[in-house]
């Protein structure tokens, strides 16, 4: 790690604990956002995999937000000086379902801080491990990778990206209009302006449109599994590769392995560029 960033390693091992209750309303609202017709959730009903992101939300006062809408850094997360923060990917183990009405606890620890040099300039990757307990039992173990990048340069073009497969046995087309992005931002209390402020996207981030959330694409990949497979997902590895913008349709895709023990998952933008890629495993 460069000398000017070496102090960030002091945050490795930092911990925090949050508690919550698995209430029904966020589940109802996310089901509607995903255009599902699920029955109203009742006490004791299982919450779908990945939907633990509806809980433990960070609610900082407005005065403690940065110019991008995220909370200012330097408390639990290290004060990385690079201005752009993005969801890079992660690995999740689903040991058991959270259930409506359960008391929840999330223990978080920063396990890695690493600086790299990429085609776009300096990068810092921060990995956070979350352990989620429901009624005292471990339900989810997750490692979440966050990447920090340099500011956008005027006129800087996006890298071309890799092309996704042209077809898939499982496939769903999504129209990511601003309403969809607003609803998901509201459900996860995500103030990042790249998801709702078009002027900010164009003038500060050099993007042509609003960004479709990485977590939303990930949840849609897990939802595709629910629509095509009755067995529960027990694990997911995923990685963000290319942005998807609100003015382009995109697809959510799945290719089951021959033994159906796992499924390759990906999202692709309207041009066919691979946006999010992952693998889900079944119990």
NORUR-V523878 format. One record per residue. N is the residue number from 1. OMEGA is omega in radians with two decimals (* if undefined). BURIAL is # if it has 16 or more other ideal C-beta (glycine too) atoms within 10 Angstrom, else .. Layout:
BEGIN
n->(N,N)
omega->(OMEGA,OMEGA)
burial->(BURIAL,BURIAL)
END
This chain:
BEGIN
n->(1,2,3,4,5,6,7,8,9,10,11,12,13,14,15,16,17,18,19,20,21,22,23,24,25,26,27,28,29,30,31,32,33,34,35,36,37,38,39,40,41,42,43,44,45,46,47,48,49,50,51,52,53,54,55,56,57,58,59,60,61,62,63,64,65,66,67,68,69,70,71,72,73,74,75,76,77,78,79,80,81,82,83,84,85,86,87,88,89,90,91,92,93,94,95,96,97,98,99,100,101,102,103,104,105,106,107,108,109,110,111,112,113,114,115,116,117,118,119,120,121,122,123,124,125,126,127,128,129,130,131,132,133,134,135,136,137,138,139,140,141,142,143,144,145,146,147,148,149,150,151,152,153,154,155,156,157,158,159,160,161,162,163,164,165,166,167,168,169,170,171,172,173,174,175,176,177,178,179,180,181,182,183,184,185,186,187,188,189,190,191,192,193,194,195,196,197,198,199,200,201,202,203,204,205,206,207,208,209,210,211,212,213,214,215,216,217,218,219,220,221,222,223,224,225,226,227,228,229,230,231,232,233,234,235,236,237,238,239,240,241,242,243,244,245,246,247,248,249,250,251,252,253,254,255,256,257,258,259,260,261,262,263,264,265,266,267,268,269,270,271,272,273,274,275,276,277,278,279,280,281,282,283)
omega->(3.10,-3.07,-3.08,3.12,-3.04,-3.14,-3.13,3.12,3.10,-3.11,3.10,-3.09,3.08,-3.05,2.97,3.13,3.07,3.08,-3.14,3.04,-3.11,-3.13,-3.02,-2.99,3.13,3.12,3.08,-3.07,3.13,3.08,3.10,3.14,3.12,3.12,3.06,3.09,-3.12,3.02,3.13,-3.12,3.13,3.13,3.14,3.11,3.12,3.08,-3.07,3.14,-3.12,-3.08,2.99,3.09,3.08,-3.04,-3.12,-3.05,-3.13,-3.09,3.10,3.04,-3.09,-3.12,-3.11,3.11,3.07,-3.10,3.12,-3.12,3.06,2.99,3.09,-3.07,3.05,3.05,3.08,3.09,-3.09,-3.12,-3.14,-3.06,3.14,-2.92,-3.01,-3.13,-3.08,3.09,-3.00,-3.12,-3.14,3.14,-3.08,3.00,3.12,-3.10,-3.14,-3.10,2.90,-3.12,3.13,3.11,-3.09,2.97,-3.07,3.02,3.08,3.06,-3.06,3.12,3.03,-3.04,-3.11,2.97,-3.02,3.08,3.12,3.05,-3.14,3.13,-3.12,3.14,-3.10,3.12,2.97,3.11,3.07,3.11,-3.14,3.06,3.10,3.00,-3.08,3.08,3.07,-3.05,3.06,-3.11,3.14,-3.14,-3.06,2.94,-3.01,2.92,-3.04,3.14,3.07,3.09,3.06,-3.05,3.06,3.09,3.10,3.10,-3.14,3.11,-3.12,-3.13,3.05,3.03,-3.01,-3.12,-3.14,3.11,3.10,3.02,-3.04,-3.11,3.14,3.09,3.06,-3.08,3.09,3.12,-3.07,2.99,-3.03,-3.11,-3.11,3.11,3.10,-3.11,3.11,-3.08,-3.13,3.08,-3.13,-3.12,-3.12,-3.13,-3.09,-3.11,-3.09,-2.97,3.14,-3.10,-3.10,-3.05,-3.04,3.10,3.10,3.13,-3.06,-3.01,-3.07,-3.06,3.13,3.08,3.14,-3.10,3.07,-3.11,3.01,-3.05,2.99,3.11,3.10,3.10,3.13,3.11,3.10,3.05,3.08,3.10,3.08,3.06,-3.14,-3.12,-3.04,-3.03,-3.12,-3.14,-3.13,3.01,-3.14,3.12,3.11,2.93,-3.09,-3.10,3.08,-3.05,-3.04,-3.12,2.96,-3.08,-2.97,-3.06,3.14,3.02,3.03,-3.13,3.01,-2.93,3.09,3.12,-3.12,3.03,-3.13,3.12,3.08,3.07,-3.12,3.11,2.99,-3.07,3.05,2.94,-3.14,3.14,-3.04,3.12,-3.13,3.13,3.12,-3.07,3.12,3.13,-3.13,3.07,3.06,-3.11,-3.08,3.12,*)
burial->(.,.,.,.,#,.,.,#,.,.,#,.,.,#,.,.,.,.,.,#,.,#,.,.,.,#,#,.,.,#,#,.,#,#,.,.,.,.,.,.,#,.,.,.,#,.,#,#,#,#,#,#,#,#,#,#,.,.,.,.,.,.,.,.,.,.,.,#,#,#,#,.,#,.,.,.,#,#,.,#,.,#,.,#,#,#,#,#,#,#,#,#,.,#,#,#,#,#,#,#,.,#,.,#,#,#,.,#,#,#,.,.,#,#,#,.,.,.,.,.,.,#,#,#,#,#,#,#,#,#,#,#,#,#,.,.,.,.,#,#,.,#,#,#,#,#,#,#,#,.,.,#,.,.,.,.,.,.,.,.,#,.,.,#,.,.,.,#,.,#,.,#,.,#,.,#,.,.,.,#,#,.,#,#,#,.,#,#,.,#,#,#,#,#,#,#,#,#,.,#,#,.,.,#,#,.,#,.,#,#,#,#,#,#,#,#,#,#,#,#,#,#,#,#,#,#,.,.,#,.,.,.,#,#,#,#,#,#,#,#,#,#,#,#,#,#,.,.,.,#,#,#,#,#,#,#,.,.,.,.,.,#,#,#,#,#,#,#,#,.,.,.,#,#,#,#,#,#,#,#,#,#,.)
END
